[in-house]
Amino acid sequence: MKNYKKILDKITPYKPGKPIEEVKRELSLERVIKLASNENAIPPSPAVLEAIERTARDVSRYPDGGCFYLRQALSEKLSLSADNIIFGNGSDEIIVLALRAFLDADSEVILANPTFLVYKIASQVEGACIKEIPMNNFRYDLESMLKAVTKKTKVVFIANPDNPTGTYVTDEELKSFIERVGEHVLVVIDEAYYEFAKGGDYPETLELLKREDRNILIIRTFSKAYGLAGLRIGYGLASENIIGVLNKVREPFNVNSIAQAAAIAALKDEKYLLDSVSLVLEEKKKFYNVFKSLGVEYFETKANFVLVNTKRDSEKIFECLLKEGIIVREMSAWGLKGFIRVSIGLSQENEMFFKAFAEAIK
Ligand SMILES: Cc1ncc(COP(=O)(O)O)c(C=O)c1O
């Protein structure tokens, strides 16, 4: 069977890690901790679990394709019209929908390098030409990205903060970029880690949606600070016009009913959110201290993970950590040889990582 899209021959599929249970079995370990996918280490709150159990009784029915109650709840929380919101099966789906809706075969997409791998894979599937602009000292080089824009450029991705670097674009930098990029370009501002990053000179982007002359799509998720990664739910915020276009390429029942109910409960649960954010803010200082004391290069992060340049064989370090029951992300797939990315876990999990990491780099 060869008559599929030619471009797919160039695409390497995303490689999932082994399930925790399998790692335990293979390595005869009692405890395995996963610090590899930037999930929330705190288990869901009782209110979220109750919403999940309640909704499970109705799964013989299709979900509400319009996410009516969730849309209402989010619109109130953000003081934004319900028509400015689209929900997706994870924020990943919003990325895919945007590319499906905006790209033609001769379109160009501008990305930073390194950045979230889904942007490239999903753009390749649409047959677009991808321009990857190297970062400058692991920060977005927006001036070079701006210079790369042509008439054919349809979409620019700004992950803010970026994954895997954890670095961010400031309010001033972002506004200046948006001011100068052409009206024909959709600027996707991916704020998957917004709740951890907000404050200071990190941009508050909702006000940008009022700009009629600029095409802006903000992406956020319930997977990180809200702790619902396993349920797959995220959202996009944009002008009514852009949301209308995205809805044309959306499947009718793209967000399952359990995810919708859990997200409503999660939005109300301010304590869980506060606890999640303060855990990350507190624990990341410990990561910095440990890396400093070990003389290992790391990058200050606005997200719930830290990128580390071990300047050693990171595949070996990954294996050493795995033997101790700790799964981190080895970064060769991003072209970052010698680097690992570690998610910030619970205090006790982080302590286990610090000990095992110090041994692994000896
Ligand atoms: C920058 C960025 N965007 C989007 C996502 C996708 O999140 P989800 O599809 O779980 O909402 C991630 C997940 O790691 C991410 O790091």
Ligand as a Chemical Component Dictionary entry (heavy atoms), coordinates in Angstrom:
data_LIG
# 
_chem_comp.id                   LIG 
_chem_comp.type                 NON-POLYMER 
_chem_comp.pdbx_formal_charge   0 
_chem_comp.three_letter_code    LIG 
# 
loop_
_chem_comp_atom.comp_id 
_chem_comp_atom.atom_id 
_chem_comp_atom.alt_atom_id 
_chem_comp_atom.type_symbol 
_chem_comp_atom.charge 
_chem_comp_atom.model_Cartn_x 
_chem_comp_atom.model_Cartn_y 
_chem_comp_atom.model_Cartn_z 
_chem_comp_atom.pdbx_ordinal 
LIG C1 C1 C 0 4.149  23.868 24.405 1  
LIG C2 C2 C 0 3.095  22.810 24.448 2  
LIG N1 N1 N 0 1.975  22.978 23.755 3  
LIG C3 C3 C 0 0.996  22.064 23.771 4  
LIG C4 C4 C 0 1.123  20.896 24.500 5  
LIG C5 C5 C 0 0.031  19.887 24.389 6  
LIG O1 O1 O 0 -0.715 19.747 25.520 7  
LIG P1 P1 P 0 -2.110 19.024 25.517 8  
LIG O2 O2 O 0 -2.381 18.465 24.145 9  
LIG O3 O3 O 0 -2.002 17.969 26.537 10 
LIG O4 O4 O 0 -3.110 20.088 25.861 11 
LIG C6 C6 C 0 2.268  20.662 25.251 12 
LIG C7 C7 C 0 2.426  19.410 26.002 13 
LIG O5 O5 O 0 3.437  19.041 26.493 14 
LIG C8 C8 C 0 3.285  21.644 25.222 15 
LIG O6 O6 O 0 4.434  21.478 25.890 16 
# 
loop_
_chem_comp_bond.comp_id 
_chem_comp_bond.atom_id_1 
_chem_comp_bond.atom_id_2 
_chem_comp_bond.value_order 
_chem_comp_bond.pdbx_ordinal 
LIG C1 C2 SING 1  
LIG C2 N1 SING 2  
LIG C2 C8 DOUB 3  
LIG N1 C3 DOUB 4  
LIG C3 C4 SING 5  
LIG C4 C5 SING 6  
LIG C4 C6 DOUB 7  
LIG C5 O1 SING 8  
LIG O1 P1 SING 9  
LIG P1 O2 DOUB 10 
LIG P1 O3 SING 11 
LIG P1 O4 SING 12 
LIG C6 C7 SING 13 
LIG C6 C8 SING 14 
LIG C7 O5 DOUB 15 
LIG C8 O6 SING 16 
# 
